[in-house]
Amino acid sequence: MALPESFLQELTARCDIYDIVSRYVKLKKSGSNYFGLCPFHNEKTPSFSVSRDKQIYHCFGCGAGGGVINFVMQMENMTFPEAVRHLAAQVGMEVPEDTGPSYGEKRKRLIALCTESARFYVEKLYSPEGKGGLSYLLGRGLSPGTLKHFGLGFAPDSWDSLIHAMTAKGFTKGEMLECGLVVQNKSGGVYDRFRNRVMFPIIDIQGRVIAFGGRVMDDSMPKYLNSSDTPVFQKSQNLFAMNFAKKSKGDFFLLAEGYMDVIALHQAGFQSAVASLGTSLTKEQARLMASRGKEQVIICYDSDEAGKKAAQRAIDLLTPTGLKVRVLRMSGAKDPDEYIRENGPGAFRDLLERSDSDIQYRLSEIAARFDLEETEDRVEFLQQAALLLCAIPSAVEREIFSRQAAEKAGVSPESMLEEVERQRKRRAWQQKAKQERQAMQPARAAQPAARELHYDNVRSARREEGLVALLFSHGELLDRVFSRLQPEQFSSPFLGKIYELLLKRRQQGEETSLGLCMSLLSPEEGETLARLVAKEPPVQDPQRALEDYLSVIEMEYIKKKKQTEEQDDAALLELAQRRLRRQQERGGM
């Protein structure tokens, strides 16, 4: 989406980040910044900071950060063009459109294609061609109202029925390929991707159809066929039925494995159910749940071994977000859909109330691997249980779960508590030793947390961070710096890129505010820049700080250049010596 910088400049100037963020987060002033509970992960102590002076936000807990456009992108799960339009509408600005086909227009067409395809599949479900699909869905216990609510449909057993229908509506085969609705063969022809399957439209949190899942009605494979990633759909960042679940009452999400489980749960009155999309749960999906204001997630995966392993992985992803995690245990049914059909919603609600905490679940899974009648197995179980329990911060919780483990193994609570305490001290010693090792290696400890950043010269890079932050907060210093320092003198390519952006914009007489510059970077780069700027404390003497930064950067660059020249001289000398030896060897022959 190519937009005039003058438009972005005016938009970011009109959209005060405090005003926008405070619509989502309760902020309280502390010093020069405002703090609140982070909307992107669950926390009890505020670590989410908003700087009105710098027009940025940064969470010291999860690392999220950026400018006002980045915030709306993350909060509403929008693309850059969508966030720009969203903000522009709020401040009464009209978004200028490109004369050619813009990214935004292309995205609109692809979403319109997905929407029309969903209507096509619904129409076919209630046609003679969809009789088998309708019978299958009704036979699974779904009501006509549920079918309509979720927009379920049917893909005919045809190679080109969707192609003909969408072509008639003005869409191209190229657009169908981009949406993953058709597949291209080796000869260049295309055919319908979904055939003879009941269809589940995937809807984003904005309520737009962006992809599909299709299920066979027999035992043929693959049982489920899902859309691959497209320009409008990334499976790792969306959850099935989140468009409904985000509005549900209660303080929890139900995390199920598949479409049918989620739909059955919603039909039974459990409208907070969601599912990942054909893959294991991802960090982005866990973060999406944490950003919706609920306190916990109850995992409702299948009761088979695959479901148990998936639950363990989900616990590992969900607990770092601050969400409380519980795990449902079902007996006599393999999944929530089957359990509800056989036992009813009331029985399932009782299961929810009795669901295990993540620690209880893991403790039970450890116990299931051993024969607790055998002495060696009991010892192994208690040792593994102690490793799990020693990581619990709360002494009260450690004691409660230690007593449960002791009861399972038939040992005294005191001996189990003693083992947990021994492991806890050992763990604390290991962590302290690790911290001491890091402290002994200042270069490693000084490396930034962002994966995309790595400092070959930490001494110079730390001054480069300070310089960039100083230039954004004290723009009057820009002219003094540019006469002395060039981007290639930076040891960090990322910080050199930011400096070069400032340099070019200053030379062209353009705006160099932090908020506008962030809008010109990728979301990941904007988040990294916000993190760097947010952690830099204000300087008391900007002029002196500037000289300190410049002197170190210049000195380190000279040292590197000299070292490179020496290496080049050494390489030339070695080459000359090799040539001389070869000549002497030939002369000797």
N, C-alpha and C positions, 0 to 999 in steps of 0.2 A: 504494500500500500504506500505509494509515493505521495507524500503530503508536503506542502510547502513548510519550510522551517518556521516561517513567520506565523503560520497557523498553529503549529505545535508550541511555539513560544507564547503566543497569546493564551492558548488553552491551559498550559501549565501555570501561567501567571494567574489566570482566573480561578483555577481549581486549587485552593489552599489545601495542603495535605492534611492539616489538622481537621478542617471542616469535613473532608471526605472520610477520613479514618474514623472520626468520632461518631459517624452514622452507624458504624459496625462495632466499635470498641469503646468502652467507657474509659476515658483518659483522665489522668490526674497529674497536675504539674509537679515536677520535682526538679529543682534547679532551673536550668534553661530549657529542659525538654519535658515531654509529657510521657507518662508510662501507663500501661494497662496490660491486661491478660492477652497473650498472643492469640489471634484468631486462627492461626495456622497450626497450632498444636495445643493440646490440653495442658494447662498448668494452673497452679494455685498461687504462685508468687509472680507478680508482674515482671516480665523481662522484655516486654515489647515497648520500644522507644520510638517516639515521633519528634523530630526536630523541625520546628516551624521556621527557624532561621535557614537551615540547609534544605528544607523541603524534602526530607527523606524519612523513611521508617527503617528500623532495624530491630530484629529480635536477637537478644543475646543468648536465648535458649536454643532455638532451632536454626538460626542463621539467616532466616528470610529477611529480605531487605530490598530497597529500591526507591523509586519516586512514585508519584501519585498514579501514573498510568500502570506501573508494575503492580501496585497494590490492588487496583481494580482487576487486573488480569488474574492475579492469584486468588483474590477473594471470590470472584464470580466465575472463575474458570473460563475466562474469555481470551481470545487472541488479541494481539496488539490493535488491529483495526476495530475490533468489536469494543474494546475498552475505550478507544478514542471516541467512537460514536456515542458510547454510553455517557462519557463525561461531557462531551459537547452538547448533548441533549439537556443535561442538567443545568448548564450555564447559558443556554440559548444560543449556541454557536452552530452554524451550518458547516458540515464537513465538506470541503471542496473535493470534487471527484475528478479523477484523471480523464483525459480525453480518450485514452485507450482502455482496454479491458484491465481493470485494476485487480489486485489480489482480493480485495473485498467483494467485488462483483463476481469474480470467479467462485469464491467461497459461497456466495449467495446462490449461485446456479447449482452447485453441487449439493447444497442442502435442499434446494427445491427439487432436485432429481431424487434424492433419498425420500423426500416427503411424497412425491408422486408415485414412487415405487411402492411405498408402504400402502398407499391407497389402492394401487393395482393388486397387491397381495390380499388385502382385505376383501376387495371385490371378488377375487377368485375363490376365496374361502367359502363364500355363500353362493357360488355358481355350481353347476353340475360337475365341473372339473374338480372342485374342492370338496366334494362329498366325503371322500375318504379322510381328508384332513379335519373337517368339521366333526365327523364321527369320532376320530381319535381324541380330539381335544375335549369334547363333551364326555367321552368315555373315561377320561382322566379326572373327571369330577369338576371341571370348570364350568361355571354358569355362563349363559349368554352375556350377562352384564360384565363379567370379568373379561371375556374375550374382547368386548368393545373397549373396556377401560384400558387394556394394555395394547390395543390395536393389533391383535394377533391376526395372521393371514395365512395364505397358502401359495406356494410356488408351484405352478403346473408342471407336469411331467413333459416338458417341452424344451427344445434347445434354443428357442428364439422368441418365445411369447413376450417376455419382458422387453427384449430389444425392439420388437415391432411397436409395442405400446408406448415406450418412451420416445422412440424416433418420431412417432405421430404427434407427440407433444412438443417437439422441437429440440430435444436433447440429442447430442451426438454420441457415437460409439466411443469416442475418445473420453468424453465425460463419464460414460458408464464404466470405462476401464479405470479411470481415476477413483471412482467411488467403490470399486471392487465388486460391482454388480455383474460384470461379465468377465470372461477369461479369454485370453488370446491363444490360439494354437500356433504350431510351428509355421504354418503357411500364411499367418497374418490374419486369419479370420477370427471372429469372436462368437462366443455362445454364452447363454445364461449360466451364471455361476450356481445359482440355487435352483434345483429342480426336484419336484415331487417331495417337498418338505413343508412342514408347518413352519411359519415364519414369526420371529420375535423381533420387532423393531427396537433398536437401541436408541434411547432418547437421552440427550444431555441435560444438565441441570437447568438450562435455559428453556427446556421443553421442545427441542428441535430433534427431528429424526436425523441421525448421523451415520447409522450402520445397521447391520442385521445379523441375527443368528438363525440358523435353520436346523430343524430336527427331523430325522427320518421317523417313519411310523412303524417300523419293524426293527429287526435286529441287525440290519445291514450297517456297514461302517463307511465313513466315520459317522457316529451317531449324531454328533453336532458339527455343523460347519459354520464358522464365524468369519465375519468381515476381517480382512487384514487392515493394517494401518493405512489411512488415506489422508489427504490434506484436511479433512474435516473430522477425522476420528483417530484417536490414539488409545488403544485398548488399555494401556497401562495407566491412563489418567481419567478413566471413566468407570462408573459402576452401574450395573443394570438396576433400574428402578429408583435411582437416587433422586430423580425428578419428583417422585412421589414421597420417598422416605424422608427427604429433607424437611417436609412440612408436617411430619407425623408428630403426635404428642408423645410424651415420655422422654426419659433421659438416656435412651440406648438405641443402638442399631442392632439388627439381627443380621449376621453375615452368613449367607448360605452359599452353596457351591454352584447351583445352576438356575436357569430361567424358571423351570417348572417348580422348583422349591420356593423360589421367591414369589411367584404368582399364587401358589397355593397358600402361602403364609399371608399375603395381602388379602386374599379372598376370605380367609379365616379371621380377619380382623387385626392381623399383625402387620401394620402398614409401614413399619420401620425397616423392613427386610430389604437387603441389597445383595448383589453377587458380583464377583469379578467376572471378566468377559473371556472365558475360554482359557485363561492362564491362571497361575498362582497369584495370590495377592501381591501387589507391588507397594513400594514405599509411597508412591504418588497417591495410590488409592487409600492407603492408611492415613495419609495427611489430609486427603479430601474428607474423610469421615471426621477427623479431629477438628476440622475447620467449620463444622456445622453446628457447634454449640451443644452437643450431647456429651455425657460424661463417660459412658461405657459402651463396649461392644460385646455382644454375646455370640460366640461362634457356634453355628449350627451346621457343621459339616457332616458328611456321611459317616456312618459308624464303622466302615471298613478300614483296612490298614492304610490305604491311600488317603482317606479322610483324616485319620489320626496324624499322619505325617504333615498333611496340609495345615492342620490346626496348630501343630508345633511351629511351623514356619510363620503362620499368621500371628501367633503370640509374639514372636521375636520382632515382627515389624510394627505391631500395634502398641506394645508397651512403651517404646521410646517416645511416642507422640504424647504421652501423658494420659491416654485413655485407660480406664480400668477394663480389664479383659476377663470374661467368664466363658466357660465352655459347656455346652449342652451335652448331656449323655442320654442316648436313646437306646432302649432295648426292645426287641421285637419288631423293629423297622429299620430299614437301611438309611432313610432320609426323612426330612420333615414332611415332605409331601405324602409319603406312605403312612407316616405316623398319624398325621391329622386325619387322613381318610379312614384309618382303622380305629382311631381312638377319640377323635373330635378335638375342637379347639380348646375346650376346658382342660383336658388332660395335657395338652401341649403347654398351656399356660402354667400348669403345675410344674412341668419340667423346667420351664424358664426360671421359676422361683427357686428351684433346687439346683440350678446350674452351679458347676464348680468354679471357684476362682482359678486363675491361671496357675497358681502354685499348687492347689489341690489337684488339678488335672495333671500337671507334670509329675507330681508325687505318685499319683495312681499309675501313670504310664511307666514310671520307673519300677514300681512294685510288680507290675504285670510281666516284666521281663525275667523275674526270678521266682524260684520255688522257695518260698519263705519257711518251708518245713526243713530245708537243708541248711546246715550251719554256714557253709561257705557262701551260699547265695544270700543268706541273711546279712552276713558281714559286708558283702559287695553292695547290696541294696542300701544299707545304712551309710556306707561311705559315699555313694553317689547322691543319696538324699541330703547328706550333710553339705556336699558341694553346692547343691541347689539352694539349700536354706541359709547358708552362711552369707549369701549375697543380699538377703532381705534387710533393708535398712532398719525397720522397726523391731525393737527387742521383743515387744509383745507378740508380734506376728511370728517371729522366730521361735518363741517358746510354744505357741499354740501348734504350729505345724511340726515342730520337733516332737511334741507329745503324740501327735497323730502318727508320725513315722515310727515312733517307738512302739506304739500299740500294734501297728501292722506287723512289726518284726518280733514282737513279744519280748522286748527288753525294757529296762527301767527308763523312765523319762529323763532321770538324772544323767545316765550314761550317754543318752542321745544328745542332750543339751551340752554335755561336756565335749562330745565330738564336734558338734556344730560350732561351739566356741573356739575349739582348737583350729578348725578350718577357717573360721572368720579371722583369727589372728594371723594365720598363715597367709590368707588372702590380703590382709591389710599390709603385712610385711612385704609381700610381692609388689603391691601397688606403690608402696613407699620406695622400694628399691628401684622400681621403674622410673619414678619421678626423679630420684637422685641420679640415675643414669642419664636422664634427659637434661638435668641441670648441669651435669658434667660435660654435656655436648651442646653448648649454646647455639651453635649453628643450626642443629636439628630442631631444638626447641623454638627457635625464632622463625621457623618456616611457617607460612600462612596456612590456615585450615583449608582454604579453597583448593580443590584438586587441580584446577586449571592453572594455579600459580605455583611456581617453584623457583626459589631464589638461589642462583649460583653464587651470588655475592650478597650475603645477608646484610653486611654493613652498609653497602650502598643502597640496597633495596629498601631498608627501613627508612633511610633519609628520603628516598624517592616517594614512599608512602606519605611521609610528613609533608613533603613539598607539594604533592598533588592536593592534599587536604587543605594546605595553607592557601594555595592559589584559588580554590573554590570559595574559601571564606574571606579572602582578602584580594579581590580582583584588581585592586590598585597596584599590586606588586607584579602583575603580569609582564608589563613592558620591561621592567628591570631584568627579569629572568630570561626573556627571549633573546636578549642581546648577548647572553653568556652561555646558554645551554641549548643543545640540540637533542632531538629525540634519540638519536643513535648513541648518545652518551649514557642512556639509562641501561642498567643491567637487567631490569625486568621488562620483557617485551610488552606485557599487558600495561604496565604503568607508562612505558614509553608511548604506547598507542593513545592513552588518555592525554598525555602531555601534548602529543602531536595534534590531537583533536582540538585542544585548547589553543595551541599555537596557530593553526590554520584559521580558526574562527576569529581569533583576535586580529590577525593580519587582514582578514576580510571585513572587519568591522561588525561581526555578527555576535549574537548573544552567547555568553559563556557560563550561564547559570548551571548549577549542579542538576536541577530538575530537568532542564532542557537537554543537557548533554546525556543524561540517563535515557531519555526517550530516543536518542539516536543510537544507542547500544542495544545489543541483544538482551533479553531478560536475564540471562545468566551473568552477562558482563555487568549489567546494571546492579544486580544483587551483590556481586563481588565488590564493585565500587562503593556501594552503600555501606558494606561491611567495613571496608578500609577507612572510609571517611568518618563513620560513626565511632570507631574505636580511638581515633586520634583526639587527645585532649586539647582544649583551647590553649593557645600560646599567649604568654603575657607580653612578649616583645616580638611582634611579627618580623620586624626588620632584622633583628639579631638571629631569630630562628631561620630566616631565609638564608642568611650568610652561612650559618652552620650547615644547613642542608646542602647548599651549593658547593661549599668547599670540600665536603666529603665525597659528593658525587663526582666532582671534577677530578679529585685526587685519585679515586678508585678507577676512573676511566683512563687516566694517564698511566696508572700502574698496569692495567690490563693491556693497553696499547703497547707499552714498553715490553711487557712479557711476550706479547704476540710477535713483536718485531724481533726479540731475542730468539724466539722459537723459529721464526722464519730464517734468521741468520744461521742458526744451528743446523737447520734443515739444508740450507744452501751449502754450508761447509761439509756436511756429511755427503751430499750429492757429489761435490767436487772431489772429495776423497775417494769415493767409489769409482768415479771416472778415472782418477789417477791410478788406482790399483788395477783396473781393467787394462789400462794402457801398458802398465808395467808387466802384467801377465802376458799380454800379446807379444811385448818385446822379448820376454824370456823364452817364448816359444820359437 
